Amino acid sequence: MKRFHLIIRGRVQGVFYRATAIEQAHALGVSGWVRNAADGSVVMIVEGSERCLETLLRWCKVGPPGAYVEQVECVEEKPTGEFHGFHARS
């Protein structure tokens, strides 16, 4: 089990990035949350297997159609197991 704290920058708000990230997370079976940040970035905290998190990270670097990802900052943190499912936060 691993945990990533992701900050995705670029044109990532208003292009269904969060909604599509939720679909990707559900398909991979990872848990955590995603939210839009005031600075225009998207923040994600995810926990799951290394393989699934690496797959999600690759997706985050591209995003959905309409998104333009300039940068993905990924910090590995200690997993807590606190999440049940994956959802959007406001």
DSSP file (Angstrom, degrees, kcal/mol; ACC not computed):
  #  RESIDUE AA STRUCTURE BP1 BP2  ACC     N-H-->O    O-->H-N    N-H-->O    O-->H-N    TCO  KAPPA ALPHA  PHI   PSI    X-CA   Y-CA   Z-CA
    1    1 A M              0   0    0      0, 0.0     2,-0.3     0, 0.0    48,-0.2   0.000 360.0 360.0 360.0 133.0    0.0    0.0    0.0
    2    2 A K  E     -A   48   0A   0     46,-2.9    46,-2.0    76,-0.1     2,-0.4  -0.849 360.0-146.0-129.6 166.7    1.3    3.4   -1.0
    3    3 A R  E     -AB  47  77A   0     74,-0.7    74,-2.5    -2,-0.3     2,-0.4  -0.995  10.8-167.9-137.7 129.8    0.0    7.0   -0.8
    4    4 A F  E     -AB  46  76A   0     42,-2.5    42,-2.5    -2,-0.4     2,-0.6  -0.948  11.8-156.8-116.9 139.0    0.5    9.8   -3.2
    5    5 A H  E     -AB  45  75A   0     70,-2.5    70,-2.2    -2,-0.4     2,-0.4  -0.972  26.5-169.6-109.1 113.0   -0.2   13.5   -2.8
    6    6 A L  E     -AB  44  74A   0     38,-3.4    38,-2.5    -2,-0.6     2,-0.5  -0.849  20.9-170.6-111.4 139.3   -0.6   15.0   -6.3
    7    7 A I  E     -AB  43  73A   0     66,-2.2    66,-2.9    -2,-0.4     2,-0.5  -0.985  13.3-164.0-124.8 119.2   -0.8   18.5   -7.5
    8    8 A I  E     -AB  42  72A   0     34,-3.1    34,-2.2    -2,-0.5     2,-0.3  -0.902   7.6-170.4-109.3 124.8   -1.8   18.8  -11.1
    9    9 A R  E     + B   0  71A   0     62,-3.1    61,-2.7    -2,-0.5    62,-1.7  -0.852  40.3  56.6-118.1 151.4   -1.2   22.1  -12.9
   10   10 A G  E    S- B   0  69A   0     -2,-0.3     2,-1.4    59,-0.3     3,-0.2  -0.955 108.2 -19.8 134.3-152.4   -2.2   23.4  -16.3
   11   11 A R  E    S+ B   0  68A   0     57,-2.5    57,-1.7    -2,-0.3    30,-0.1  -0.709  88.0 129.9 -88.8  86.4   -5.7   23.7  -17.9
   12   12 A V        +     0   0    0     -2,-1.4     2,-0.4    28,-0.5     5,-0.3   0.345  44.0  78.2-126.1   1.8   -7.2   21.2  -15.5
   13   13 A Q  S    S+     0   0    0     -3,-0.2    29,-0.0     1,-0.2    28,-0.0  -0.931  96.2  20.9-113.2 142.0  -10.3   23.0  -14.2
   14   14 A G  S    S+     0   0    0     -2,-0.4    -1,-0.2    53,-0.0    -2,-0.0   0.614 102.7  88.8  81.0  12.6  -13.5   23.2  -16.2
   15   15 A V  S    S-     0   0    0     -3,-0.2    52,-0.2    49,-0.0    -2,-0.1   0.086 107.3-100.8-127.6  21.0  -12.5   20.3  -18.4
   16   16 A F  S  > S+     0   0    0     50,-0.1     4,-2.2     3,-0.1     5,-0.2   0.762  75.3 142.3  65.0  27.8  -14.0   17.4  -16.3
   17   17 A Y  H  > S+     0   0    0     -5,-0.3     4,-2.4     2,-0.2     5,-0.2   0.951  71.7  44.7 -62.9 -49.2  -10.6   16.5  -14.9
   18   18 A R  H  > S+     0   0    0     -6,-0.3     4,-2.3     2,-0.2    -1,-0.2   0.934 113.8  49.0 -61.7 -47.2  -12.1   15.7  -11.4
   19   19 A A  H  > S+     0   0    0      1,-0.2     4,-1.7     2,-0.2    -1,-0.2   0.906 114.9  44.5 -60.6 -42.4  -15.0   13.7  -12.8
   20   20 A T  H  X S+     0   0    0     -4,-2.2     4,-2.4     2,-0.2    -1,-0.2   0.853 109.6  56.0 -72.3 -33.9  -12.7   11.7  -15.0
   21   21 A A  H  X S+     0   0    0     -4,-2.4     4,-2.8    -5,-0.2    -2,-0.2   0.890 105.7  52.6 -62.7 -38.6  -10.2   11.2  -12.2
   22   22 A I  H  X S+     0   0    0     -4,-2.3     4,-2.6     2,-0.2    -2,-0.2   0.923 109.2  49.0 -62.8 -43.9  -12.9    9.7  -10.1
   23   23 A E  H  X S+     0   0    0     -4,-1.7     4,-2.3     2,-0.2    -2,-0.2   0.923 112.8  47.6 -60.2 -44.6  -13.8    7.2  -12.9
   24   24 A Q  H  X S+     0   0    0     -4,-2.4     4,-1.8     2,-0.2    -2,-0.2   0.923 112.0  49.5 -62.8 -45.0  -10.1    6.3  -13.3
   25   25 A A  H  X>S+     0   0    0     -4,-2.8     5,-1.9     1,-0.2     4,-1.2   0.908 111.6  48.6 -62.1 -43.1   -9.7    5.9   -9.5
   26   26 A H  H  <5S+     0   0    0     -4,-2.6     3,-0.4     1,-0.2    -1,-0.2   0.918 110.2  51.5 -63.6 -42.5  -12.8    3.7   -9.3
   27   27 A A  H  <5S+     0   0    0     -4,-2.3    -1,-0.2     1,-0.2    -2,-0.2   0.840 115.0  42.9 -62.9 -33.1  -11.6    1.5  -12.2
   28   28 A L  H  <5S-     0   0    0     -4,-1.8    -1,-0.2    -5,-0.2    -2,-0.2   0.601 108.6-123.8 -89.7 -12.4   -8.2    1.0  -10.5
   29   29 A G  T  <5 +     0   0    0     -4,-1.2     2,-0.2    -3,-0.4    -3,-0.2   0.774  59.5 144.4  76.1  26.1   -9.7    0.4   -7.1
   30   30 A V      < -     0   0    0     -5,-1.9     2,-0.3    -6,-0.2    -1,-0.2  -0.592  36.9-141.8 -93.2 161.1   -7.7    3.2   -5.3
   31   31 A S  E     +C   47   0A   0     16,-2.6    16,-2.8    -2,-0.2     2,-0.3  -0.813  47.6  71.7-121.0 161.6   -9.1    5.3   -2.5
   32   32 A G  E     -Cd  46  86A   0     53,-2.5    55,-1.4    -2,-0.3     2,-0.3  -0.987  65.8 -78.0 140.0-147.9   -8.8    9.0   -1.6
   33   33 A W  E     -Cd  45  87A   0     12,-2.2    12,-2.2    -2,-0.3     2,-0.3  -0.968  19.2-151.6-152.9 165.5  -10.2   12.3   -2.9
   34   34 A V  E     +Cd  44  88A   0     53,-1.6    55,-2.9    -2,-0.3     2,-0.3  -0.990  19.4 169.2-139.4 144.7   -9.7   15.0   -5.5
   35   35 A R  E     -C   43   0A   0      8,-2.4     8,-2.9    -2,-0.3     2,-0.3  -0.994  35.5-109.2-152.9 155.9  -10.5   18.7   -5.4
   36   36 A N  E     -C   42   0A   0     53,-0.5     2,-0.3    -2,-0.3     6,-0.2  -0.680  35.3-142.8 -80.2 139.9  -10.0   21.9   -7.3
   37   37 A A    >   -     0   0    0      4,-2.9     3,-1.9    -2,-0.3    -1,-0.0  -0.719  20.8-114.9-101.9 156.8   -7.7   24.3   -5.6
   38   38 A A  T 3  S+     0   0    0     -2,-0.3    -1,-0.1     1,-0.3     4,-0.0   0.754 112.9  62.3 -62.0 -25.7   -8.1   28.1   -5.6
   39   39 A D  T 3  S-     0   0    0      1,-0.1    -1,-0.3     2,-0.0     3,-0.1   0.405 123.1 -99.8 -83.7   4.4   -4.9   28.6   -7.7
   40   40 A G  S <  S+     0   0    0     -3,-1.9   -28,-0.5     1,-0.3    -2,-0.1   0.369  87.4 116.3  96.0  -4.6   -6.4   26.7  -10.6
   41   41 A S        -     0   0    0    -32,-0.1    -4,-2.9   -30,-0.1     2,-0.4  -0.360  62.7-123.9 -87.8 173.6   -4.7   23.4   -9.9
   42   42 A V  E     -AC   8  36A   0    -34,-2.2   -34,-3.1    -6,-0.2     2,-0.4  -0.979  20.9-155.6-117.8 133.7   -6.2   20.0   -9.0
   43   43 A V  E     -AC   7  35A   0     -8,-2.9    -8,-2.4    -2,-0.4     2,-0.4  -0.906  12.5-178.3-112.3 137.4   -5.2   18.3   -5.8
   44   44 A M  E     -AC   6  34A   0    -38,-2.5   -38,-3.4    -2,-0.4     2,-0.5  -0.999  16.0-167.7-137.3 135.3   -5.5   14.6   -5.2
   45   45 A I  E     +AC   5  33A   0    -12,-2.2   -12,-2.2    -2,-0.4     2,-0.4  -0.993  24.5 174.8-117.1 121.8   -4.7   12.3   -2.3
   46   46 A V  E     -AC   4  32A   0    -42,-2.5   -42,-2.5    -2,-0.5     2,-0.4  -0.969  17.5-169.2-133.7 144.5   -4.7    8.6   -3.3
   47   47 A E  E     +AC   3  31A   0    -16,-2.8   -16,-2.6    -2,-0.4     2,-0.3  -0.986  35.2  96.1-129.7 142.8   -3.9    5.3   -1.6
   48   48 A G  E    S-A    2   0A   0    -46,-2.0   -46,-2.9    -2,-0.4   -18,-0.1  -0.980  71.1 -30.4 169.7-167.8   -3.6    1.9   -3.2
   49   49 A S     >  -     0   0    0     -2,-0.3     4,-2.6   -48,-0.2     5,-0.2  -0.333  57.4-115.1 -69.7 155.9   -1.2   -0.6   -4.6
   50   50 A E  H  > S+     0   0    0      1,-0.2     4,-2.5     2,-0.2     5,-0.2   0.911 115.9  52.3 -57.6 -43.8    2.0    0.7   -6.2
   51   51 A R  H  > S+     0   0    0      1,-0.2     4,-1.9     2,-0.2    -1,-0.2   0.923 112.0  44.8 -60.6 -45.5    0.9   -0.6   -9.6
   52   52 A C  H  > S+     0   0    0      2,-0.2     4,-2.4     1,-0.2    -1,-0.2   0.893 113.5  49.5 -68.2 -39.7   -2.5    1.1   -9.5
   53   53 A L  H  X S+     0   0    0     -4,-2.6     4,-2.6     2,-0.2    -1,-0.2   0.890 110.1  50.8 -67.3 -38.0   -1.0    4.4   -8.2
   54   54 A E  H  X S+     0   0    0     -4,-2.5     4,-2.1    -5,-0.2    -1,-0.2   0.889 110.4  50.2 -65.3 -38.1    1.6    4.4  -11.0
   55   55 A T  H  X S+     0   0    0     -4,-1.9     4,-1.9    -5,-0.2    -2,-0.2   0.924 112.2  46.9 -64.3 -44.3   -1.1    3.8  -13.6
   56   56 A L  H  X S+     0   0    0     -4,-2.4     4,-2.7     1,-0.2    -2,-0.2   0.896 109.4  54.6 -64.2 -40.3   -3.2    6.6  -12.1
   57   57 A L  H  X S+     0   0    0     -4,-2.6     4,-1.3     2,-0.2    -1,-0.2   0.907 106.6  51.0 -60.3 -42.4   -0.1    8.9  -12.1
   58   58 A R  H  < S+     0   0    0     -4,-2.1     4,-0.4     1,-0.2     3,-0.3   0.913 111.2  48.6 -60.9 -41.7    0.5    8.2  -15.8
   59   59 A W  H >X S+     0   0    0     -4,-1.9     4,-3.6     1,-0.2     3,-2.0   0.920 105.8  57.8 -63.3 -42.5   -3.2    9.1  -16.5
   60   60 A C  H 3< S+     0   0    0     -4,-2.7    -1,-0.2     1,-0.3    -2,-0.2   0.799  98.1  61.0 -58.5 -29.9   -2.8   12.3  -14.4
   61   61 A K  T 3< S+     0   0    0     -4,-1.3    -1,-0.3    -3,-0.3     8,-0.2   0.639 120.5  24.8 -73.6 -13.5    0.0   13.5  -16.7
   62   62 A V  T <4 S-     0   0    0     -3,-2.0     7,-0.4    -4,-0.4    -2,-0.2   0.729  90.8-176.8-113.5 -49.7   -2.4   13.5  -19.7
   63   63 A G     <  -     0   0    0     -4,-3.6     3,-0.1    -5,-0.1    -2,-0.1  -0.184  40.5 -37.8  76.1-172.6   -5.9   13.9  -18.2
   64   64 A P  S >  S-     0   0    0      0, 0.0     3,-2.0     0, 0.0   -47,-0.1  -0.284  80.1 -72.0 -79.4 168.0   -9.2   13.9  -20.1
   65   65 A P  T 3  S+     0   0    0      0, 0.0     3,-0.1     0, 0.0    -2,-0.0  -0.371 123.9  33.0 -56.5 138.6   -9.7   15.4  -23.5
   66   66 A G  T 3  S+     0   0    0      1,-0.4     2,-0.2    -3,-0.1   -50,-0.1   0.121  95.4 110.2  98.0 -20.7   -9.7   19.1  -23.2
   67   67 A A    <   -     0   0    0     -3,-2.0    -1,-0.4   -52,-0.2     2,-0.4  -0.560  50.5-161.3 -84.7 151.9   -7.2   19.2  -20.4
   68   68 A Y  E     -B   11   0A   0    -57,-1.7   -57,-2.5    -2,-0.2     2,-0.6  -0.894  10.7-159.2-131.7 103.9   -3.6   20.5  -20.9
   69   69 A V  E     +B   10   0A   0     -2,-0.4   -59,-0.3    -7,-0.4     3,-0.1  -0.738  17.8 172.1 -89.6 120.1   -1.4   19.2  -18.1
   70   70 A E  E     +     0   0A   0    -61,-2.7     2,-0.3    -2,-0.6   -60,-0.2   0.802  67.1   1.8 -92.0 -36.1    1.7   21.3  -17.6
   71   71 A Q  E     -B    9   0A   0    -62,-1.7   -62,-3.1     2,-0.0     2,-0.5  -0.991  49.8-161.0-156.1 141.2    3.1   19.7  -14.4
   72   72 A V  E     -B    8   0A   0     -2,-0.3     2,-0.5   -64,-0.2   -64,-0.2  -0.968  13.1-161.3-124.7 114.8    2.3   16.9  -12.0
   73   73 A E  E     -B    7   0A   0    -66,-2.9   -66,-2.2    -2,-0.5     2,-0.5  -0.844  11.7-171.3 -93.7 126.2    3.9   17.2   -8.6
   74   74 A C  E     -B    6   0A   0     -2,-0.5     2,-0.5   -68,-0.2   -68,-0.2  -0.971   9.1-179.3-126.5 119.2    3.9   13.8   -6.8
   75   75 A V  E     -B    5   0A   0    -70,-2.2   -70,-2.5    -2,-0.5     2,-0.4  -0.973  22.5-137.6-117.2 125.0    5.0   13.4   -3.2
   76   76 A E  E     -B    4   0A   0     -2,-0.5     2,-0.2   -72,-0.2   -72,-0.2  -0.687  28.5-178.4 -82.3 131.2    4.9    9.9   -1.6
   77   77 A E  E     -B    3   0A   0    -74,-2.5   -74,-0.7    -2,-0.4     0, 0.0  -0.746  37.8 -83.7-121.7 169.4    3.5    9.9    1.9
   78   78 A K        -     0   0    0     -2,-0.2   -76,-0.1   -76,-0.1     2,-0.0  -0.630  51.4-118.5 -74.0 125.9    2.9    7.3    4.6
   79   79 A P        -     0   0    0      0, 0.0   -76,-0.1     0, 0.0    -1,-0.1  -0.364  28.1-174.8 -66.4 145.5   -0.4    5.5    3.9
   80   80 A T        -     0   0    0     -2,-0.0   -77,-0.0     0, 0.0    -2,-0.0   0.613  28.7-135.3-113.5 -21.1   -3.1    5.8    6.6
   81   81 A G        +     0   0    0      1,-0.1   -34,-0.0   -50,-0.1     0, 0.0   0.681  63.9 130.7  71.1  16.8   -5.9    3.6    5.4
   82   82 A E        +     0   0    0    -51,-0.1     2,-0.3     2,-0.0    -1,-0.1   0.652  44.5  87.6 -77.9 -15.6   -8.3    6.3    6.3
   83   83 A F        -     0   0    0    -52,-0.1     2,-0.4   -50,-0.0     3,-0.1  -0.602  50.8-168.6 -95.2 146.3  -10.2    6.4    3.0
   84   84 A H        -     0   0    0     -2,-0.3     2,-0.1   -52,-0.1   -53,-0.0  -0.896  69.4 -26.2-127.5  99.2  -13.2    4.3    1.9
   85   85 A G  S    S-     0   0    0     -2,-0.4   -53,-2.5   -56,-0.1     2,-0.4  -0.380  83.1 -80.0  88.6-173.5  -13.7    4.8   -1.8
   86   86 A F  E     +d   32   0A   0    -55,-0.3     2,-0.3    -2,-0.1   -53,-0.2  -0.999  53.7 155.6-134.3 132.8  -12.7    7.8   -3.9
   87   87 A H  E     -d   33   0A   0    -55,-1.4   -53,-1.6    -2,-0.4     2,-0.3  -0.932  40.8 -94.4-150.3 169.8  -14.7   11.0   -4.2
   88   88 A A  E     -d   34   0A   0     -2,-0.3     2,-0.3   -55,-0.2   -53,-0.2  -0.696  32.0-158.9 -89.0 143.0  -14.6   14.7   -4.9
   89   89 A R              0   0    0    -55,-2.9   -53,-0.5    -2,-0.3   -56,-0.0  -0.873 360.0 360.0-114.7 153.9  -14.1   17.3   -2.2
   90   90 A S              0   0    0     -2,-0.3   -55,-0.1   -55,-0.1    -1,-0.1   0.439 360.0 360.0-100.7 360.0  -15.0   20.9   -2.4
